[in-house]
Amino acid sequence: MDERRDKARHRVLKAGTIEFGGGAIDCTIRNLSDTGAALDVTSPVGIPDHFTLVVQAGGTHLSCTVVWRKEKRIGVRFG
């Protein structure tokens, strides 16, 4: 498979929260780069195309756009 990312992602295991329109969904950040991440979720259903990812360790808030969705994982781009 060809690598399509601009930056290499690093494997991590961090707790996160997807926040949107007054709602919040817990997630696990599985890999991370300066430009995006892969998030494990219970279900991608109901998660909007744009949301804020809160990294619980450190409280970082990142604006995200969904790039792809799979059964229990979504890929996002920051910005």
PDB file of N, CA, C and O in Angstrom:
ATOM      1  N   MET A   1       0.840  -1.178   0.000  1.00  0.00           N
ATOM      2  CA  MET A   1       0.000   0.000   0.000  1.00  0.00           C
ATOM      3  C   MET A   1       0.883   1.239   0.000  1.00  0.00           C
ATOM      4  O   MET A   1       1.862   1.305   0.744  1.00  0.00           O
ATOM      5  N   ASP A   2       0.552   2.199  -0.812  1.00  0.00           N
ATOM      6  CA  ASP A   2       1.318   3.436  -0.887  1.00  0.00           C
ATOM      7  C   ASP A   2       0.986   4.342   0.288  1.00  0.00           C
ATOM      8  O   ASP A   2      -0.176   4.474   0.670  1.00  0.00           O
ATOM      9  N   GLU A   3       1.997   4.957   0.850  1.00  0.00           N
ATOM     10  CA  GLU A   3       1.816   5.914   1.937  1.00  0.00           C
ATOM     11  C   GLU A   3       1.357   7.235   1.342  1.00  0.00           C
ATOM     12  O   GLU A   3       2.041   7.795   0.486  1.00  0.00           O
ATOM     13  N   ARG A   4       0.205   7.745   1.783  1.00  0.00           N
ATOM     14  CA  ARG A   4      -0.347   8.976   1.233  1.00  0.00           C
ATOM     15  C   ARG A   4      -0.227  10.151   2.199  1.00  0.00           C
ATOM     16  O   ARG A   4      -0.607  11.269   1.850  1.00  0.00           O
ATOM     17  N   ARG A   5       0.281   9.928   3.377  1.00  0.00           N
ATOM     18  CA  ARG A   5       0.385  11.000   4.355  1.00  0.00           C
ATOM     19  C   ARG A   5       1.609  11.854   4.081  1.00  0.00           C
ATOM     20  O   ARG A   5       2.630  11.368   3.596  1.00  0.00           O
ATOM     21  N   ASP A   6       1.486  13.154   4.405  1.00  0.00           N
ATOM     22  CA  ASP A   6       2.622  14.062   4.276  1.00  0.00           C
ATOM     23  C   ASP A   6       3.646  13.834   5.374  1.00  0.00           C
ATOM     24  O   ASP A   6       4.849  13.967   5.149  1.00  0.00           O
ATOM     25  N   LYS A   7       3.168  13.490   6.562  1.00  0.00           N
ATOM     26  CA  LYS A   7       4.042  13.279   7.722  1.00  0.00           C
ATOM     27  C   LYS A   7       3.847  11.866   8.252  1.00  0.00           C
ATOM     28  O   LYS A   7       2.734  11.340   8.233  1.00  0.00           O
ATOM     29  N   ALA A   8       4.928  11.250   8.724  1.00  0.00           N
ATOM     30  CA  ALA A   8       4.820   9.920   9.321  1.00  0.00           C
ATOM     31  C   ALA A   8       4.078  10.015  10.646  1.00  0.00           C
ATOM     32  O   ALA A   8       4.267  10.957  11.417  1.00  0.00           O
ATOM     33  N   ARG A   9       3.241   9.032  10.891  1.00  0.00           N
ATOM     34  CA  ARG A   9       2.521   8.984  12.167  1.00  0.00           C
ATOM     35  C   ARG A   9       3.271   8.092  13.134  1.00  0.00           C
ATOM     36  O   ARG A   9       3.937   7.135  12.740  1.00  0.00           O
ATOM     37  N   HIS A  10       3.150   8.426  14.406  1.00  0.00           N
ATOM     38  CA  HIS A  10       3.800   7.665  15.467  1.00  0.00           C
ATOM     39  C   HIS A  10       2.724   6.965  16.280  1.00  0.00           C
ATOM     40  O   HIS A  10       1.717   7.571  16.646  1.00  0.00           O
ATOM     41  N   ARG A  11       2.942   5.683  16.562  1.00  0.00           N
ATOM     42  CA  ARG A  11       1.976   4.925  17.352  1.00  0.00           C
ATOM     43  C   ARG A  11       1.924   5.463  18.772  1.00  0.00           C
ATOM     44  O   ARG A  11       2.955   5.679  19.410  1.00  0.00           O
ATOM     45  N   VAL A  12       0.712   5.674  19.254  1.00  0.00           N
ATOM     46  CA  VAL A  12       0.494   6.133  20.615  1.00  0.00           C
ATOM     47  C   VAL A  12      -0.734   5.405  21.155  1.00  0.00           C
ATOM     48  O   VAL A  12      -1.435   4.722  20.408  1.00  0.00           O
ATOM     49  N   LEU A  13      -0.984   5.550  22.418  1.00  0.00           N
ATOM     50  CA  LEU A  13      -2.186   5.019  23.051  1.00  0.00           C
ATOM     51  C   LEU A  13      -2.611   6.044  24.098  1.00  0.00           C
ATOM     52  O   LEU A  13      -2.230   5.967  25.266  1.00  0.00           O
ATOM     53  N   LYS A  14      -3.418   7.014  23.637  1.00  0.00           N
ATOM     54  CA  LYS A  14      -3.824   8.120  24.501  1.00  0.00           C
ATOM     55  C   LYS A  14      -5.344   8.227  24.521  1.00  0.00           C
ATOM     56  O   LYS A  14      -6.014   7.970  23.521  1.00  0.00           O
ATOM     57  N   ALA A  15      -5.867   8.607  25.664  1.00  0.00           N
ATOM     58  CA  ALA A  15      -7.309   8.836  25.787  1.00  0.00           C
ATOM     59  C   ALA A  15      -7.648  10.189  25.183  1.00  0.00           C
ATOM     60  O   ALA A  15      -6.900  11.155  25.337  1.00  0.00           O
ATOM     61  N   GLY A  16      -8.785  10.249  24.492  1.00  0.00           N
ATOM     62  CA  GLY A  16      -9.231  11.493  23.899  1.00  0.00           C
ATOM     63  C   GLY A  16     -10.734  11.617  23.981  1.00  0.00           C
ATOM     64  O   GLY A  16     -11.437  10.662  24.312  1.00  0.00           O
ATOM     65  N   THR A  17     -11.219  12.808  23.673  1.00  0.00           N
ATOM     66  CA  THR A  17     -12.647  13.067  23.618  1.00  0.00           C
ATOM     67  C   THR A  17     -12.955  13.829  22.339  1.00  0.00           C
ATOM     68  O   THR A  17     -12.308  14.831  22.035  1.00  0.00           O
ATOM     69  N   ILE A  18     -13.941  13.355  21.593  1.00  0.00           N
ATOM     70  CA  ILE A  18     -14.422  14.029  20.397  1.00  0.00           C
ATOM     71  C   ILE A  18     -15.566  14.926  20.841  1.00  0.00           C
ATOM     72  O   ILE A  18     -16.585  14.438  21.331  1.00  0.00           O
ATOM     73  N   GLU A  19     -15.403  16.244  20.672  1.00  0.00           N
ATOM     74  CA  GLU A  19     -16.419  17.199  21.096  1.00  0.00           C
ATOM     75  C   GLU A  19     -17.032  17.892  19.884  1.00  0.00           C
ATOM     76  O   GLU A  19     -16.322  18.323  18.976  1.00  0.00           O
ATOM     77  N   PHE A  20     -18.367  17.994  19.882  1.00  0.00           N
ATOM     78  CA  PHE A  20     -19.074  18.645  18.777  1.00  0.00           C
ATOM     79  C   PHE A  20     -20.474  19.034  19.242  1.00  0.00           C
ATOM     80  O   PHE A  20     -21.131  18.271  19.950  1.00  0.00           O
ATOM     81  N   GLY A  21     -20.920  20.200  18.849  1.00  0.00           N
ATOM     82  CA  GLY A  21     -22.280  20.651  19.071  1.00  0.00           C
ATOM     83  C   GLY A  21     -22.885  20.323  20.417  1.00  0.00           C
ATOM     84  O   GLY A  21     -24.054  19.944  20.489  1.00  0.00           O
ATOM     85  N   GLY A  22     -22.127  20.458  21.473  1.00  0.00           N
ATOM     86  CA  GLY A  22     -22.644  20.160  22.804  1.00  0.00           C
ATOM     87  C   GLY A  22     -22.547  18.697  23.197  1.00  0.00           C
ATOM     88  O   GLY A  22     -22.864  18.350  24.335  1.00  0.00           O
ATOM     89  N   GLY A  23     -22.117  17.825  22.286  1.00  0.00           N
ATOM     90  CA  GLY A  23     -21.964  16.407  22.582  1.00  0.00           C
ATOM     91  C   GLY A  23     -20.504  16.029  22.724  1.00  0.00           C
ATOM     92  O   GLY A  23     -19.614  16.791  22.345  1.00  0.00           O
ATOM     93  N   ALA A  24     -20.259  14.839  23.277  1.00  0.00           N
ATOM     94  CA  ALA A  24     -18.888  14.358  23.446  1.00  0.00           C
ATOM     95  C   ALA A  24     -18.879  12.835  23.373  1.00  0.00           C
ATOM     96  O   ALA A  24     -19.775  12.173  23.896  1.00  0.00           O
ATOM     97  N   ILE A  25     -17.855  12.288  22.718  1.00  0.00           N
ATOM     98  CA  ILE A  25     -17.673  10.847  22.584  1.00  0.00           C
ATOM     99  C   ILE A  25     -16.233  10.526  22.956  1.00  0.00           C
ATOM    100  O   ILE A  25     -15.304  11.157  22.454  1.00  0.00           O
ATOM    101  N   ASP A  26     -16.047   9.548  23.836  1.00  0.00           N
ATOM    102  CA  ASP A  26     -14.698   9.113  24.196  1.00  0.00           C
ATOM    103  C   ASP A  26     -14.072   8.356  23.035  1.00  0.00           C
ATOM    104  O   ASP A  26     -14.764   7.677  22.277  1.00  0.00           O
ATOM    105  N   CYS A  27     -12.750   8.479  22.903  1.00  0.00           N
ATOM    106  CA  CYS A  27     -12.024   7.750  21.867  1.00  0.00           C
ATOM    107  C   CYS A  27     -10.627   7.418  22.376  1.00  0.00           C
ATOM    108  O   CYS A  27     -10.195   7.897  23.424  1.00  0.00           O
ATOM    109  N   THR A  28      -9.939   6.591  21.611  1.00  0.00           N
ATOM    110  CA  THR A  28      -8.539   6.275  21.882  1.00  0.00           C
ATOM    111  C   THR A  28      -7.724   6.717  20.681  1.00  0.00           C
ATOM    112  O   THR A  28      -8.020   6.330  19.551  1.00  0.00           O
ATOM    113  N   ILE A  29      -6.702   7.524  20.917  1.00  0.00           N
ATOM    114  CA  ILE A  29      -5.822   7.988  19.852  1.00  0.00           C
ATOM    115  C   ILE A  29      -4.787   6.890  19.628  1.00  0.00           C
ATOM    116  O   ILE A  29      -4.014   6.565  20.529  1.00  0.00           O
ATOM    117  N   ARG A  30      -4.777   6.314  18.412  1.00  0.00           N
ATOM    118  CA  ARG A  30      -3.908   5.175  18.126  1.00  0.00           C
ATOM    119  C   ARG A  30      -2.618   5.556  17.437  1.00  0.00           C
ATOM    120  O   ARG A  30      -1.587   4.926  17.673  1.00  0.00           O
ATOM    121  N   ASN A  31      -2.649   6.582  16.582  1.00  0.00           N
ATOM    122  CA  ASN A  31      -1.414   7.102  16.018  1.00  0.00           C
ATOM    123  C   ASN A  31      -1.597   8.579  15.759  1.00  0.00           C
ATOM    124  O   ASN A  31      -2.715   9.072  15.614  1.00  0.00           O
ATOM    125  N   LEU A  32      -0.468   9.279  15.704  1.00  0.00           N
ATOM    126  CA  LEU A  32      -0.507  10.732  15.750  1.00  0.00           C
ATOM    127  C   LEU A  32       0.668  11.305  14.978  1.00  0.00           C
ATOM    128  O   LEU A  32       1.780  10.779  15.035  1.00  0.00           O
ATOM    129  N   SER A  33       0.410  12.398  14.250  1.00  0.00           N
ATOM    130  CA  SER A  33       1.472  13.164  13.600  1.00  0.00           C
ATOM    131  C   SER A  33       1.163  14.635  13.805  1.00  0.00           C
ATOM    132  O   SER A  33       0.194  14.984  14.479  1.00  0.00           O
ATOM    133  N   ASP A  34       1.980  15.491  13.227  1.00  0.00           N
ATOM    134  CA  ASP A  34       1.723  16.928  13.312  1.00  0.00           C
ATOM    135  C   ASP A  34       0.469  17.319  12.541  1.00  0.00           C
ATOM    136  O   ASP A  34      -0.140  18.352  12.821  1.00  0.00           O
ATOM    137  N   THR A  35       0.080  16.487  11.562  1.00  0.00           N
ATOM    138  CA  THR A  35      -1.017  16.864  10.668  1.00  0.00           C
ATOM    139  C   THR A  35      -2.293  16.050  10.840  1.00  0.00           C
ATOM    140  O   THR A  35      -3.325  16.424  10.283  1.00  0.00           O
ATOM    141  N   GLY A  36      -2.261  14.943  11.595  1.00  0.00           N
ATOM    142  CA  GLY A  36      -3.459  14.135  11.732  1.00  0.00           C
ATOM    143  C   GLY A  36      -3.293  12.982  12.700  1.00  0.00           C
ATOM    144  O   GLY A  36      -2.258  12.828  13.346  1.00  0.00           O
ATOM    145  N   ALA A  37      -4.364  12.159  12.785  1.00  0.00           N
ATOM    146  CA  ALA A  37      -4.366  11.047  13.727  1.00  0.00           C
ATOM    147  C   ALA A  37      -5.361   9.990  13.288  1.00  0.00           C
ATOM    148  O   ALA A  37      -6.218  10.240  12.440  1.00  0.00           O
ATOM    149  N   ALA A  38      -5.241   8.800  13.876  1.00  0.00           N
ATOM    150  CA  ALA A  38      -6.239   7.746  13.745  1.00  0.00           C
ATOM    151  C   ALA A  38      -6.847   7.545  15.122  1.00  0.00           C
ATOM    152  O   ALA A  38      -6.131   7.432  16.117  1.00  0.00           O
ATOM    153  N   LEU A  39      -8.176   7.503  15.172  1.00  0.00           N
ATOM    154  CA  LEU A  39      -8.895   7.410  16.433  1.00  0.00           C
ATOM    155  C   LEU A  39      -9.748   6.154  16.455  1.00  0.00           C
ATOM    156  O   LEU A  39     -10.482   5.885  15.504  1.00  0.00           O
ATOM    157  N   ASP A  40      -9.657   5.377  17.538  1.00  0.00           N
ATOM    158  CA  ASP A  40     -10.556   4.246  17.735  1.00  0.00           C
ATOM    159  C   ASP A  40     -11.804   4.752  18.435  1.00  0.00           C
ATOM    160  O   ASP A  40     -11.721   5.474  19.429  1.00  0.00           O
ATOM    161  N   VAL A  41     -12.960   4.370  17.910  1.00  0.00           N
ATOM    162  CA  VAL A  41     -14.246   4.780  18.474  1.00  0.00           C
ATOM    163  C   VAL A  41     -15.141   3.544  18.575  1.00  0.00           C
ATOM    164  O   VAL A  41     -14.913   2.550  17.886  1.00  0.00           O
ATOM    165  N   THR A  42     -16.152   3.609  19.430  1.00  0.00           N
ATOM    166  CA  THR A  42     -17.100   2.507  19.541  1.00  0.00           C
ATOM    167  C   THR A  42     -17.840   2.331  18.225  1.00  0.00           C
ATOM    168  O   THR A  42     -18.037   1.212  17.751  1.00  0.00           O
ATOM    169  N   SER A  43     -18.249   3.463  17.638  1.00  0.00           N
ATOM    170  CA  SER A  43     -18.898   3.471  16.331  1.00  0.00           C
ATOM    171  C   SER A  43     -18.700   4.844  15.702  1.00  0.00           C
ATOM    172  O   SER A  43     -18.829   5.854  16.394  1.00  0.00           O
ATOM    173  N   PRO A  44     -18.389   4.910  14.410  1.00  0.00           N
ATOM    174  CA  PRO A  44     -18.237   6.210  13.762  1.00  0.00           C
ATOM    175  C   PRO A  44     -19.579   6.871  13.431  1.00  0.00           C
ATOM    176  O   PRO A  44     -19.609   8.027  13.009  1.00  0.00           O
ATOM    177  N   VAL A  45     -20.679   6.151  13.617  1.00  0.00           N
ATOM    178  CA  VAL A  45     -22.000   6.681  13.318  1.00  0.00           C
ATOM    179  C   VAL A  45     -22.307   7.857  14.254  1.00  0.00           C
ATOM    180  O   VAL A  45     -22.156   7.751  15.471  1.00  0.00           O
ATOM    181  N   GLY A  46     -22.735   8.967  13.671  1.00  0.00           N
ATOM    182  CA  GLY A  46     -23.089  10.135  14.465  1.00  0.00           C
ATOM    183  C   GLY A  46     -21.944  11.105  14.717  1.00  0.00           C
ATOM    184  O   GLY A  46     -22.156  12.190  15.259  1.00  0.00           O
ATOM    185  N   ILE A  47     -20.730  10.722  14.327  1.00  0.00           N
ATOM    186  CA  ILE A  47     -19.594  11.633  14.473  1.00  0.00           C
ATOM    187  C   ILE A  47     -19.566  12.533  13.241  1.00  0.00           C
ATOM    188  O   ILE A  47     -19.472  12.034  12.120  1.00  0.00           O
ATOM    189  N   PRO A  48     -19.647  13.851  13.428  1.00  0.00           N
ATOM    190  CA  PRO A  48     -19.684  14.762  12.275  1.00  0.00           C
ATOM    191  C   PRO A  48     -18.341  14.824  11.548  1.00  0.00           C
ATOM    192  O   PRO A  48     -17.331  14.324  12.042  1.00  0.00           O
ATOM    193  N   ASP A  49     -18.347  15.447  10.367  1.00  0.00           N
ATOM    194  CA  ASP A  49     -17.124  15.569   9.563  1.00  0.00           C
ATOM    195  C   ASP A  49     -16.110  16.530  10.168  1.00  0.00           C
ATOM    196  O   ASP A  49     -14.920  16.440   9.868  1.00  0.00           O
ATOM    197  N   HIS A  50     -16.569  17.455  11.023  1.00  0.00           N
ATOM    198  CA  HIS A  50     -15.682  18.424  11.684  1.00  0.00           C
ATOM    199  C   HIS A  50     -15.978  18.410  13.173  1.00  0.00           C
ATOM    200  O   HIS A  50     -17.139  18.462  13.579  1.00  0.00           O
ATOM    201  N   PHE A  51     -14.927  18.339  13.993  1.00  0.00           N
ATOM    202  CA  PHE A  51     -15.103  18.333  15.445  1.00  0.00           C
ATOM    203  C   PHE A  51     -13.806  18.748  16.117  1.00  0.00           C
ATOM    204  O   PHE A  51     -12.788  18.947  15.454  1.00  0.00           O
ATOM    205  N   THR A  52     -13.848  18.878  17.439  1.00  0.00           N
ATOM    206  CA  THR A  52     -12.659  19.190  18.230  1.00  0.00           C
ATOM    207  C   THR A  52     -12.235  17.935  18.975  1.00  0.00           C
ATOM    208  O   THR A  52     -13.044  17.297  19.649  1.00  0.00           O
ATOM    209  N   LEU A  53     -10.958  17.586  18.847  1.00  0.00           N
ATOM    210  CA  LEU A  53     -10.387  16.466  19.590  1.00  0.00           C
ATOM    211  C   LEU A  53      -9.679  17.020  20.806  1.00  0.00           C
ATOM    212  O   LEU A  53      -8.800  17.874  20.689  1.00  0.00           O
ATOM    213  N   VAL A  54     -10.063  16.530  21.984  1.00  0.00           N
ATOM    214  CA  VAL A  54      -9.400  16.924  23.221  1.00  0.00           C
ATOM    215  C   VAL A  54      -8.515  15.763  23.652  1.00  0.00           C
ATOM    216  O   VAL A  54      -9.008  14.668  23.926  1.00  0.00           O
ATOM    217  N   VAL A  55      -7.202  16.002  23.713  1.00  0.00           N
ATOM    218  CA  VAL A  55      -6.254  14.997  24.192  1.00  0.00           C
ATOM    219  C   VAL A  55      -6.222  15.136  25.706  1.00  0.00           C
ATOM    220  O   VAL A  55      -5.780  16.159  26.229  1.00  0.00           O
ATOM    221  N   GLN A  56      -6.689  14.110  26.414  1.00  0.00           N
ATOM    222  CA  GLN A  56      -6.869  14.225  27.854  1.00  0.00           C
ATOM    223  C   GLN A  56      -5.553  14.455  28.599  1.00  0.00           C
ATOM    224  O   GLN A  56      -5.525  15.186  29.589  1.00  0.00           O
ATOM    225  N   ALA A  57      -4.477  13.847  28.139  1.00  0.00           N
ATOM    226  CA  ALA A  57      -3.170  14.101  28.759  1.00  0.00           C
ATOM    227  C   ALA A  57      -2.671  15.456  28.262  1.00  0.00           C
ATOM    228  O   ALA A  57      -2.185  15.556  27.136  1.00  0.00           O
ATOM    229  N   GLY A  58      -2.782  16.481  29.072  1.00  0.00           N
ATOM    230  CA  GLY A  58      -2.331  17.809  28.679  1.00  0.00           C
ATOM    231  C   GLY A  58      -3.452  18.745  28.281  1.00  0.00           C
ATOM    232  O   GLY A  58      -3.252  19.959  28.240  1.00  0.00           O
ATOM    233  N   GLY A  59      -4.642  18.206  27.983  1.00  0.00           N
ATOM    234  CA  GLY A  59      -5.786  19.047  27.659  1.00  0.00           C
ATOM    235  C   GLY A  59      -5.687  19.790  26.333  1.00  0.00           C
ATOM    236  O   GLY A  59      -6.313  20.837  26.173  1.00  0.00           O
ATOM    237  N   THR A  60      -4.919  19.276  25.383  1.00  0.00           N
ATOM    238  CA  THR A  60      -4.779  19.914  24.075  1.00  0.00           C
ATOM    239  C   THR A  60      -6.090  19.811  23.290  1.00  0.00           C
ATOM    240  O   THR A  60      -6.721  18.755  23.271  1.00  0.00           O
ATOM    241  N   HIS A  61      -6.498  20.907  22.642  1.00  0.00           N
ATOM    242  CA  HIS A  61      -7.689  20.938  21.786  1.00  0.00           C
ATOM    243  C   HIS A  61      -7.242  21.081  20.334  1.00  0.00           C
ATOM    244  O   HIS A  61      -6.520  22.019  19.995  1.00  0.00           O
ATOM    245  N   LEU A  62      -7.670  20.151  19.474  1.00  0.00           N
ATOM    246  CA  LEU A  62      -7.276  20.148  18.068  1.00  0.00           C
ATOM    247  C   LEU A  62      -8.520  20.129  17.179  1.00  0.00           C
ATOM    248  O   LEU A  62      -9.393  19.278  17.347  1.00  0.00           O
ATOM    249  N   SER A  63      -8.597  21.053  16.250  1.00  0.00           N
ATOM    250  CA  SER A  63      -9.685  21.089  15.279  1.00  0.00           C
ATOM    251  C   SER A  63      -9.436  19.996  14.245  1.00  0.00           C
ATOM    252  O   SER A  63      -8.338  19.909  13.696  1.00  0.00           O
ATOM    253  N   CYS A  64     -10.450  19.152  13.967  1.00  0.00           N
ATOM    254  CA  CYS A  64     -10.266  17.991  13.096  1.00  0.00           C
ATOM    255  C   CYS A  64     -11.289  17.945  11.963  1.00  0.00           C
ATOM    256  O   CYS A  64     -12.431  18.383  12.107  1.00  0.00           O
ATOM    257  N   THR A  65     -10.841  17.401  10.836  1.00  0.00           N
ATOM    258  CA  THR A  65     -11.703  17.069   9.711  1.00  0.00           C
ATOM    259  C   THR A  65     -11.527  15.583   9.430  1.00  0.00           C
ATOM    260  O   THR A  65     -10.400  15.106   9.297  1.00  0.00           O
ATOM    261  N   VAL A  66     -12.630  14.850   9.338  1.00  0.00           N
ATOM    262  CA  VAL A  66     -12.566  13.412   9.060  1.00  0.00           C
ATOM    263  C   VAL A  66     -12.146  13.196   7.609  1.00  0.00           C
ATOM    264  O   VAL A  66     -12.716  13.786   6.691  1.00  0.00           O
ATOM    265  N   VAL A  67     -11.140  12.340   7.414  1.00  0.00           N
ATOM    266  CA  VAL A  67     -10.628  12.021   6.082  1.00  0.00           C
ATOM    267  C   VAL A  67     -11.140  10.648   5.634  1.00  0.00           C
ATOM    268  O   VAL A  67     -11.446  10.452   4.458  1.00  0.00           O
ATOM    269  N   TRP A  68     -11.234   9.701   6.570  1.00  0.00           N
ATOM    270  CA  TRP A  68     -11.752   8.372   6.257  1.00  0.00           C
ATOM    271  C   TRP A  68     -12.411   7.765   7.491  1.00  0.00           C
ATOM    272  O   TRP A  68     -12.143   8.164   8.624  1.00  0.00           O
ATOM    273  N   ARG A  69     -13.287   6.782   7.238  1.00  0.00           N
ATOM    274  CA  ARG A  69     -14.004   6.076   8.305  1.00  0.00           C
ATOM    275  C   ARG A  69     -13.970   4.583   8.019  1.00  0.00           C
ATOM    276  O   ARG A  69     -14.172   4.155   6.883  1.00  0.00           O
ATOM    277  N   LYS A  70     -13.714   3.801   9.049  1.00  0.00           N
ATOM    278  CA  LYS A  70     -13.798   2.343   8.966  1.00  0.00           C
ATOM    279  C   LYS A  70     -14.717   1.882  10.089  1.00  0.00           C
ATOM    280  O   LYS A  70     -15.341   2.705  10.759  1.00  0.00           O
ATOM    281  N   GLU A  71     -14.802   0.585  10.294  1.00  0.00           N
ATOM    282  CA  GLU A  71     -15.772   0.047  11.242  1.00  0.00           C
ATOM    283  C   GLU A  71     -15.675   0.682  12.625  1.00  0.00           C
ATOM    284  O   GLU A  71     -16.688   1.133  13.161  1.00  0.00           O
ATOM    285  N   LYS A  72     -14.492   0.726  13.210  1.00  0.00           N
ATOM    286  CA  LYS A  72     -14.338   1.303  14.551  1.00  0.00           C
ATOM    287  C   LYS A  72     -13.163   2.262  14.638  1.00  0.00           C
ATOM    288  O   LYS A  72     -12.623   2.494  15.720  1.00  0.00           O
ATOM    289  N   ARG A  73     -12.769   2.817  13.503  1.00  0.00           N
ATOM    290  CA  ARG A  73     -11.636   3.749  13.477  1.00  0.00           C
ATOM    291  C   ARG A  73     -11.920   4.852  12.467  1.00  0.00           C
ATOM    292  O   ARG A  73     -12.511   4.609  11.414  1.00  0.00           O
ATOM    293  N   ILE A  74     -11.491   6.071  12.801  1.00  0.00           N
ATOM    294  CA  ILE A  74     -11.589   7.176  11.856  1.00  0.00           C
ATOM    295  C   ILE A  74     -10.232   7.851  11.734  1.00  0.00           C
ATOM    296  O   ILE A  74      -9.464   7.911  12.694  1.00  0.00           O
ATOM    297  N   GLY A  75      -9.950   8.354  10.547  1.00  0.00           N
ATOM    298  CA  GLY A  75      -8.724   9.109  10.298  1.00  0.00           C
ATOM    299  C   GLY A  75      -9.076  10.580  10.176  1.00  0.00           C
ATOM    300  O   GLY A  75     -10.038  10.942   9.498  1.00  0.00           O
ATOM    301  N   VAL A  76      -8.295  11.428  10.836  1.00  0.00           N
ATOM    302  CA  VAL A  76      -8.579  12.858  10.823  1.00  0.00           C
ATOM    303  C   VAL A  76      -7.348  13.660  10.422  1.00  0.00           C
ATOM    304  O   VAL A  76      -6.210  13.231  10.607  1.00  0.00           O
ATOM    305  N   ARG A  77      -7.615  14.841   9.865  1.00  0.00           N
ATOM    306  CA  ARG A  77      -6.583  15.816   9.536  1.00  0.00           C
ATOM    307  C   ARG A  77      -6.820  17.013  10.455  1.00  0.00           C
ATOM    308  O   ARG A  77      -7.960  17.428  10.665  1.00  0.00           O
ATOM    309  N   PHE A  78      -5.746  17.557  10.993  1.00  0.00           N
ATOM    310  CA  PHE A  78      -5.860  18.723  11.884  1.00  0.00           C
ATOM    311  C   PHE A  78      -5.962  20.002  11.071  1.00  0.00           C
ATOM    312  O   PHE A  78      -5.398  20.114   9.982  1.00  0.00           O
ATOM    313  N   GLY A  79      -6.684  20.951  11.614  1.00  0.00           N
ATOM    314  CA  GLY A  79      -6.762  22.266  10.990  1.00  0.00           C
ATOM    315  C   GLY A  79      -8.112  22.612  10.485  1.00  0.00           C
ATOM    316  O   GLY A  79      -8.306  23.697   9.936  1.00  0.00           O
TER     317      GLY A  79
END
